[in-house]
Amino acid sequence: MSKNTHKLRYFAAFAGVSALALTACTGPAGNTGDTGASGGSGSYTIGTTDKVVALDPAGSYDNGSQFMETQVYPLLMNIKPGGKEIEPDLAQSASFTSPTEFTVKLRPNLKFANGHTLDSKDVKFSFDRIVKINDPQGPASLLTNLDSITTPDADTAVFKLKQPNDQTFPGVLTTVAGPIVDDEVFPADKIMSDEDIAKARPFAGPYDITSYKKNELVSLKANPSYVGLIDKPKSDVVNIKYYADANNLKLDIQTNKIDVAWRSLSATDIGDLKTKDNVKVLTGPGGELRYMVFNFDTMPFGAKTAEADPKKALAVRQAMADVIDRKSIAEDVYKGTYSPVYSPVPSGLANATEPLKSLYGDGNGGPSLDKAKQRFADAGVTGPVTINLQYNPDHYGPGSGDEYAKVKDQLEKSGLFTVNLQSTEWVQYSKDRTQDLYPVYQLGWFPDYSDADNYLTPFFVKDNFLANRYDNPEVQSLIAQQQGTDDKAKRAELIAQIQELEAKDLSTLPILQGEQIAVAGKNVNGVEQTLDAAFKFRAAVVSKN
C-alpha cells in the first residue's frame, strides 16, 4: 500500500482439530437471527463512474460489480466496517476442524428478501456454481484450492480443501467469490441477467434492490431480513447514480447534488475539491495496483504470432520495463495520489519486496535507455517494435488517458517502439481482454483481502484471471506452497521467491499503486468507517444529517 500498512491476520494450521474458532460478535436483537434488522431513517445518493459488469457473482470480478454485490449479498466471513480482522458474518461460527476442512455454522432462521429460506444448501450451491460456470469474467480462480463442500445439516457447511493448512481461505470467503445466492432463483450452469436478478430479489445483504436501471440509476432499500456484522443500515434508502463522465461526477458532488462520490475522480479534481468548504475528501488504506498485462500468445513475438520467439518476446517486455518512468507518471498525471510500484505486491503490504527496481532501468527505480537497447541487441531484436496497447477510459478514472499517452510517449521517444494506442469502454473491454484481442493492455487491481497471496494467485496460476496464457510451473508450485505454509518466516521466503521469478518473467508490468479516496458532503457521516482493510464500500454504514 502506498501510505498505510496493515497487519495481516494469519490463520494458524493444525495437525488435528483446530484451536481456532471464530465466533460472531453479539449485537442487538437484529443480529441474533430472530428479528432481522430494519433500516435507519433517511436517504442519500452515491455517484460513481465504476460500471457493473454483472450482478451475478459467478460472472463478475471487478470493482464496479463488487460495489453493488457488497450492498445486496451476504458473505460467510467479512471484516466489520472500521476493523482489520476477518470475522464470521452470515456465519455464526467458523473453524478449521482439520488441516483440510473449514467448517461453517450459519446463524439461525436466515432468509432472503424474497422470503426464501437461506441454509447450507444455498452455501454449497453458491460456490459450486462459480466453479462449474467458470466464467471468464468470474472469480473461479480464487477457488482453486476448493475440493468440495458437504452439508451435514441445514446450518452446517464443510469446505474440503485440496491444499492443507490454507492460510488464505478465510480471506477468500470475504471476496467476490464469497456471496451466498438463492438456489431457488439462480441457474446452476449459466449466468443470470441483472434484470432477472433484480426482479427475483434473491438478496440477504443489508439492502434489497427496489429499482434497477443498469449503470444508470439503482435504488436500494434496507433489507429487514438482513443479519450480519453491521447492526442495521444507517440509511433506509440509498440511490446509486452512474456517470459516464467524471467531470459531471465532480460537478455534482461539488454542488451537493449527490452526497458521496466514490470512484473515480481525477487527481486535479480531488485537489480542487480539497479547497471547498461544503465537501470533505477522505482517504483510506490502499493496495490498488495499476499495471500492464502481456498476452503471451499475441504480444510481439508471442507464441501464436508469425514471428514467435520467446527470447525476443521477453526482451520486448524487459525493454519496456527499462524505459517506462513510473515517477514521472505518478507526479505529472496523478499529482502524487499514486506512487511508483516495483513488484506485483504493493509496497507496504507484508512480505512485499521490490525486485523490479534493481532488475530494470537504472537500478534505482528510474528508466535506462542504454539497458533497453542492450536487451534488444542481446535477443537479436531490431526496432522499432510495434506495440498494440489498449487502455480503458472509464473504469480507472479520467487519468487513464493521460497515463497511457505518457506511456506511449516514453516508449516512442526511446526509438525502440512504435505504439498504437486504443481505448475501449469498460463493459466491452472486460470481455475483449480475455479473448486474446489485446496483445498488451491496462488493468487495475483492487485487493479482495489484505494478503500478498491476493496479488499472486489470481494473476499467476495457470488458468488465471488475466487469461494472458502465462504458464510457469515453478511459480505455480511456489504459490501452492505459500498458501499451505503456516510458518511466517518460511511463507515470507516463498512469497519473495515468487516476486523475484515474476519480475524476471514479466507477465505483468506493475507501474503504480494508490489509496482509497471518497468525497462526501459535510453533512454525511460514516464514509471514513468503510474506507478500511476490507477494501469495500459498505453503503449501510453511511448516513446524512
C-alpha positions in Angstrom: 0.0 0.0 0.0 1.2 3.5 -0.7 0.9 5.2 2.7 -0.7 2.7 5.0 0.4 -0.6 6.4 -1.9 -3.3 7.7 -1.0 -6.2 10.0 -2.2 -9.4 8.4 -4.1 -12.0 10.4 -2.6 -15.4 9.7 -4.8 -18.4 10.4 -2.8 -21.0 12.2 -2.7 -24.5 10.8 -3.3 -27.5 13.0 -2.3 -31.2 12.9 -5.6 -32.3 14.3 -8.7 -30.3 15.3 -8.1 -26.6 15.1 -7.9 -24.5 18.1 -9.1 -21.6 16.0 -12.8 -21.0 16.4 -14.3 -17.8 15.1 -17.5 -16.8 16.8 -19.7 -13.9 15.6 -19.8 -10.8 17.7 -23.0 -10.4 19.7 -25.1 -7.4 18.9 -28.7 -6.2 19.2 -31.6 -8.5 18.7 -31.4 -8.0 14.9 -28.0 -9.7 14.9 -29.3 -12.9 16.5 -31.3 -14.0 13.5 -34.6 -13.7 15.4 -36.0 -10.4 14.2 -33.8 -9.2 11.4 -32.5 -5.6 11.0 -34.6 -2.7 9.9 -33.0 0.3 8.3 -32.4 3.7 9.8 -34.3 6.7 8.5 -33.3 9.0 5.7 -31.7 8.5 2.3 -28.6 9.6 0.4 -27.1 9.3 -3.1 -23.7 7.9 -4.2 -22.2 8.8 -7.5 -19.7 6.6 -9.3 -18.1 6.0 -12.8 -17.5 2.4 -12.0 -19.7 0.2 -14.2 -21.3 -3.1 -13.2 -20.2 -5.9 -15.4 -22.7 -8.4 -13.9 -24.8 -8.6 -10.8 -24.4 -12.3 -10.8 -21.3 -13.2 -8.6 -20.4 -16.0 -10.9 -19.9 -13.6 -13.8 -18.0 -10.7 -12.4 -14.6 -10.0 -10.8 -14.4 -6.2 -10.9 -14.7 -3.3 -8.6 -17.9 -1.9 -10.0 -19.7 -5.2 -9.7 -18.3 -5.8 -6.3 -19.6 -2.4 -5.1 -23.2 -3.4 -6.0 -22.8 -7.0 -4.7 -21.5 -5.7 -1.4 -24.8 -4.0 -0.7 -27.1 -6.8 -1.5 -25.4 -10.2 -1.0 -24.3 -11.8 2.3 -20.9 -13.3 3.0 -19.9 -16.1 5.4 -16.9 -14.1 6.6 -16.1 -10.4 6.4 -14.4 -7.5 8.1 -16.5 -5.3 10.3 -16.5 -1.7 9.0 -13.6 0.1 10.6 -12.0 -3.2 11.6 -9.0 -5.2 10.4 -9.7 -8.8 11.4 -11.8 -11.4 9.5 -14.8 -12.5 11.4 -17.9 -14.6 10.8 -20.7 -12.5 9.2 -23.6 -14.6 7.9 -21.8 -17.4 9.8 -22.4 -17.8 13.5 -19.0 -19.5 13.9 -16.2 -20.9 11.7 -13.2 -23.1 12.4 -10.6 -25.4 10.9 -11.8 -28.8 12.0 -8.9 -30.5 10.3 -6.0 -29.3 8.1 -8.2 -29.7 5.0 -11.6 -28.8 6.4 -13.1 -25.4 7.2 -16.5 -25.8 8.9 -19.1 -23.0 9.0 -22.1 -22.9 11.2 -24.8 -20.5 9.9 -26.8 -18.1 12.0 -30.4 -19.4 12.7 -33.5 -18.5 10.8 -31.9 -16.8 7.8 -34.0 -15.7 4.8 -33.6 -13.9 1.5 -35.5 -10.7 0.8 -37.9 -12.7 -1.4 -38.9 -14.9 1.6 -36.9 -18.0 0.6 -35.0 -19.8 3.3 -31.2 -19.4 3.3 -29.4 -22.5 4.6 -26.4 -24.7 3.9 -27.6 -25.9 0.6 -27.5 -22.3 -0.7 -23.9 -22.0 0.5 -22.9 -25.2 -1.3 -24.8 -24.1 -4.4 -23.2 -20.6 -4.5 -19.6 -21.9 -4.6 -20.3 -24.9 -6.7 -21.9 -22.8 -9.5 -18.9 -20.4 -9.6 -16.6 -23.3 -10.1 -18.9 -25.1 -12.6 -19.7 -22.0 -14.7 -16.0 -20.8 -14.6 -17.0 -17.6 -16.5 -14.0 -15.7 -18.0 -15.2 -12.6 -16.1 -15.8 -14.5 -12.9 -13.9 -15.2 -9.7 -13.4 -19.0 -10.1 -9.6 -18.5 -9.9 -10.0 -17.6 -6.2 -11.4 -21.1 -5.5 -8.6 -23.2 -7.0 -8.0 -24.8 -3.6 -11.6 -25.8 -3.0 -12.1 -29.5 -3.5 -15.8 -30.0 -2.4 -18.5 -28.8 0.0 -20.6 -31.1 2.2 -23.7 -30.1 4.2 -24.2 -32.4 7.2 -27.3 -30.4 8.2 -29.2 -27.2 7.2 -27.0 -25.0 9.3 -23.6 -26.5 8.6 -21.3 -26.4 5.5 -17.9 -28.1 5.4 -15.4 -26.8 2.9 -12.8 -29.5 2.0 -9.6 -28.1 0.7 -7.0 -29.6 -1.7 -4.0 -28.0 -0.1 -3.9 -28.4 3.7 -3.3 -25.6 6.1 -4.5 -22.9 3.7 -3.5 -19.6 5.1 -5.8 -17.7 2.7 -9.1 -19.5 2.6 -10.9 -17.5 5.3 -9.9 -14.4 3.4 -11.2 -15.9 0.1 -14.6 -16.2 1.8 -14.7 -12.4 2.1 -14.1 -11.8 -1.6 -16.2 -11.6 -4.8 -16.1 -15.4 -4.8 -18.0 -15.4 -1.5 -21.6 -14.1 -1.9 -24.3 -16.5 -1.0 -27.1 -16.7 -3.6 -30.5 -18.2 -3.6 -30.5 -21.7 -5.1 -34.2 -21.4 -5.9 -33.5 -18.4 -8.2 -30.1 -18.7 -9.9 -29.5 -21.3 -12.6 -26.7 -23.8 -11.7 -24.9 -23.7 -15.0 -25.2 -20.2 -16.6 -25.1 -16.5 -15.7 -28.4 -14.9 -14.8 -29.1 -11.4 -16.2 -29.0 -8.4 -14.0 -32.7 -7.5 -14.7 -33.9 -11.0 -13.8 -31.9 -11.0 -10.6 -33.3 -7.6 -9.6 -36.9 -8.9 -10.2 -36.3 -12.1 -8.2 -34.9 -10.3 -5.1 -32.5 -13.1 -4.0 -30.7 -10.8 -1.6 -29.8 -11.3 2.0 -27.3 -8.5 2.4 -28.0 -5.1 4.1 -30.1 -3.9 1.2 -32.7 -5.0 -1.3 -33.0 -3.6 -4.8 -36.2 -1.7 -5.5 -35.3 -0.2 -8.8 -32.6 -1.3 -11.2 -31.5 0.6 -14.4 -28.1 -0.9 -15.1 -25.2 1.5 -15.0 -27.7 4.5 -14.9 -29.6 4.6 -11.6 -30.2 2.0 -8.9 -32.3 2.4 -5.7 -31.8 0.3 -2.6 -34.0 -0.2 0.5 -32.9 -1.6 3.8 -33.5 -5.3 3.9 -35.5 -6.3 7.1 -34.3 -9.9 6.7 -30.6 -8.9 6.9 -28.5 -10.4 9.7 -24.7 -9.8 9.9 -21.8 -7.8 11.2 -23.5 -4.5 10.6 -26.1 -3.9 13.3 -28.5 -2.4 10.7 -28.2 0.0 7.8 -27.9 3.6 8.9 -30.0 4.8 6.0 -33.2 3.3 4.8 -32.8 4.3 1.2 -29.6 4.5 -0.9 -29.6 5.7 -4.5 -26.6 4.9 -6.8 -26.1 7.2 -9.8 -23.7 6.2 -12.6 -21.7 8.7 -14.6 -20.2 8.4 -18.0 -18.0 11.4 -17.4 -16.0 12.0 -14.2 -16.3 15.8 -14.8 -20.0 15.6 -14.2 -19.4 13.5 -11.1 -17.1 16.2 -9.8 -19.6 19.0 -10.5 -22.5 17.1 -8.8 -20.5 16.4 -5.6 -19.1 19.9 -5.6 -22.7 21.4 -5.7 -24.1 18.8 -3.3 -26.4 17.3 -5.9 -25.1 14.0 -4.7 -23.9 13.1 -1.2 -20.9 10.8 -1.9 -18.5 10.5 -4.9 -16.9 7.0 -4.9 -14.6 6.3 -7.8 -13.2 7.8 -9.9 -12.2 11.5 -9.9 -9.0 12.9 -11.5 -6.1 14.0 -9.3 -6.8 17.6 -10.3 -10.4 17.4 -9.3 -9.5 15.8 -6.0 -7.1 18.6 -5.4 -9.7 21.2 -6.2 -12.3 19.6 -4.0 -10.0 19.8 -1.1 -10.3 23.6 -1.2 -14.2 23.5 -1.0 -15.9 24.2 2.3 -19.0 22.1 1.6 -17.3 18.7 1.0 -14.6 16.6 2.6 -12.0 14.5 0.8 -11.5 11.2 2.7 -8.7 8.6 2.2 -8.2 5.1 3.4 -5.7 2.3 3.1 -5.0 1.4 -0.5 -3.4 -1.5 -2.2 -4.8 -0.6 -5.6 -2.4 -1.7 -8.3 -2.1 -0.3 -11.8 -0.2 -2.4 -14.3 0.1 -3.6 -17.9 -0.7 -7.2 -19.0 1.2 -9.0 -21.7 -0.7 -11.7 -23.7 1.9 -14.4 -24.2 0.2 -15.6 -27.4 -0.4 -12.3 -29.2 2.2 -9.8 -28.0 5.1 -9.1 -30.3 7.0 -12.4 -30.9 4.2 -14.2 -28.9 3.5 -17.9 -29.2 0.8 -17.5 -31.8 2.4 -14.8 -33.9 4.1 -15.4 -37.2 7.4 -14.4 -35.7 7.0 -16.4 -32.5 10.2 -16.3 -30.4 10.0 -16.5 -26.5 13.5 -14.9 -26.1 12.6 -11.9 -28.2 9.2 -11.6 -26.5 10.9 -11.5 -23.1 13.3 -8.8 -24.4 10.4 -6.7 -25.5 8.8 -6.9 -22.1 12.0 -6.2 -20.3 12.9 -3.3 -22.6 9.5 -1.7 -21.8 10.3 -2.1 -18.1 13.6 -0.4 -18.6 12.1 2.6 -20.5 8.9 3.4 -18.5 9.4 6.2 -16.0 6.9 5.5 -13.2 7.9 8.5 -11.1 7.1 10.9 -13.9 3.7 9.3 -14.5 2.8 9.4 -10.7 3.8 13.1 -10.4 2.7 14.5 -13.8 -0.5 12.7 -14.2 -1.7 11.8 -10.7 -0.1 14.6 -8.6 1.2 12.2 -6.0 -2.2 10.4 -5.4 -0.4 7.3 -6.8 3.2 6.3 -6.3 5.6 4.0 -8.2 5.5 0.3 -7.5 8.2 -2.2 -8.3 6.6 -5.6 -7.6 3.3 -7.4 -8.2 2.8 -7.0 -4.4 2.3 -3.3 -3.4 4.9 -1.7 -1.2 3.8 -1.6 2.5 1.9 -4.9 2.4 3.5 -7.6 4.5 6.1 -9.7 2.5 6.3 -7.2 -0.4 9.7 -6.8 -2.0 10.8 -4.6 -4.9 12.7 -6.8 -7.4 11.8 -4.7 -10.4 13.7 -1.7 -9.0 17.1 -3.4 -9.2 16.4 -5.6 -12.3 15.3 -2.8 -14.7 16.1 0.7 -15.7 18.9 2.5 -13.8 18.7 0.0 -10.9 17.1 2.6 -8.6 13.6 2.9 -10.0 14.4 5.2 -12.9 14.5 4.5 -16.6 17.5 3.5 -18.7 17.6 3.6 -22.5 21.0 2.0 -22.6 19.8 -1.1 -20.8 16.8 -1.3 -23.0 18.9 -1.1 -26.2 21.2 -3.9 -24.8 18.2 -6.1 -24.2 17.2 -5.8 -27.9 20.8 -6.4 -29.0 21.3 -9.5 -26.9 18.0 -11.0 -28.2 18.5 -10.0 -31.8 15.5 -7.7 -31.9 15.7 -4.9 -34.4 13.4 -1.9 -33.6 11.2 -0.2 -33.6 8.8 -2.9 -32.4 5.1 -2.2 -32.9 3.1 -2.4 -29.6 -0.7 -2.5 -29.9 -1.6 -1.1 -26.5 -5.2 -1.0 -25.2 -6.4 1.1 -22.2 -9.8 1.8 -20.6 -11.1 5.4 -20.3 -14.0 5.0 -17.9 -13.2 2.3 -15.3 -9.9 3.5 -13.8 -10.7 7.2 -13.8 -10.1 10.1 -16.2 -6.4 10.0 -15.6 -6.0 6.8 -17.7 -6.0 8.7 -21.0 -3.1 10.9 -19.8 -1.4 8.0 -18.2 -1.2 5.9 -21.3 -0.5 8.9 -23.5 2.6 9.4 -21.3 3.5 5.6 -21.6 3.2 5.9 -25.4 5.4 9.0 -25.4 8.1 7.4 -23.2 8.2 4.2 -25.3 8.3 6.0 -28.6 11.0 8.5 -27.5 13.3 5.6 -26.9 13.3 4.8 -30.6 12.7 1.2 -29.8 8.9 1.1 -30.1 6.0 2.3 -32.1 2.8 2.4 -30.1 -0.7 2.0 -31.5 -2.8 3.3 -28.6 -6.5 2.5 -28.5 -9.3 2.6 -25.8 -12.5 0.7 -25.2 -15.3 1.3 -22.7 -15.2 -1.0 -19.7 -18.2 -3.3 -20.2 -16.8 -4.3 -23.6 -13.2 -4.1 -22.5 -13.7 -6.6 -19.7 -14.9 -9.2 -22.2 -12.5 -8.5 -25.0 -9.3 -8.8 -22.9 -10.0 -12.4 -22.2 -10.5 -13.3 -25.9 -6.8 -12.6 -27.0 -7.9 -9.3 -28.6 -5.4 -7.1 -26.7 -1.7 -8.0 -27.1 -0.7 -5.5 -24.3 -3.3 -3.8 -22.1 -4.0 -1.8 -19.0 -5.6 -3.3 -15.9 -6.0 -2.2 -12.3 -6.3 -4.4 -9.2 -8.4 -3.7 -6.2 -7.5 -6.2 -3.5 -10.0 -8.8 -2.3 -8.3 -9.2 1.1 -5.2 -7.9 2.8 -2.7 -10.6 2.0 0.2 -10.8 -0.6 -1.4 -14.0 -2.0 -4.3 -11.9 -3.4 -1.7 -10.3 -5.8 -0.3 -13.7 -6.7 -2.9 -16.5 -7.1 -5.4 -14.6 -9.3 -2.6 -13.4 -11.6 0.0 -16.2 -11.9 -1.7 -19.6 -11.6 -2.1 -21.4 -14.9 -5.8 -20.6 -15.6 -5.5 -17.1 -14.1 -8.0 -14.2 -14.1 -5.8 -12.3 -16.6 -6.3 -15.1 -19.2 -3.0 -14.0 -20.7 -1.7 -17.5 -21.5 1.1 -17.3 -19.0 2.2 -20.7 -17.6 5.2 -21.1 -15.3 5.0 -24.4 -13.3 7.7 -23.3 -10.8 5.7 -20.2 -9.9 2.5 -22.3 -9.6 4.3 -24.7 -7.3 5.6 -21.9 -5.1 2.1 -20.3 -4.9 0.6 -23.6 -3.7 3.4 -23.9 -1.1 3.0 -20.5 0.4 -0.8 -21.0 0.7 -0.2 -24.0 2.9 2.7 -22.8 4.9 1.9 -21.7 8.5 5.5 -20.7 9.4 5.5 -17.0 8.8 9.2 -16.7 8.0 9.1 -19.6 5.6 6.0 -18.2 3.9 7.7 -14.9 3.5 10.6 -16.6 1.8 8.3 -18.3 -0.7 6.4 -15.1 -1.5 9.7 -13.3 -2.1 10.8 -16.1 -4.5 7.5 -15.7 -6.4 8.0 -12.0 -6.7 11.6 -12.5 -8.0 10.6 -15.0 -10.6 7.7 -12.8 -11.7 10.0 -9.8 -12.0 12.1 -11.9 -14.4 9.2 -13.3 -16.4 7.2 -10.0 -16.5 3.8 -11.5 -17.4 2.6 -8.2 -16.0 4.4 -4.9 -15.6 3.4 -3.1 -12.3 3.5 0.7 -12.6 1.6 2.5 -9.9 -0.2 1.9 -6.6 -2.8 4.1 -4.9 -5.1 4.5 -1.9 -8.9 4.6 -1.5 -10.4 8.1 -1.9 -14.0 9.2 -1.5 -15.6 12.7 -1.4 -18.6 13.4 0.8 -20.8 16.3 1.8 -20.0 17.9 5.2 -23.4 16.6 6.5 -22.5 13.0 5.6 -21.3 10.6 8.2 -19.7 7.1 8.2 -17.7 7.2 5.0 -14.5 7.1 7.0 -15.6 3.8 8.6 -15.9 2.0 5.4 -12.5 3.1 3.9 -10.8 0.2 5.7 -8.9 -3.0 5.3 -11.9 -4.7 3.7 -11.4 -2.6 0.6 -15.1 -2.4 0.1 -17.6 0.5 0.2 -20.4 -0.6 2.7 -23.3 1.8 2.0 -25.0 0.6 5.1 -22.7 2.5 7.5 -23.3 5.9 5.8 -25.9 8.4 6.7 -26.8 12.0 6.1 -27.8 14.6 8.7 
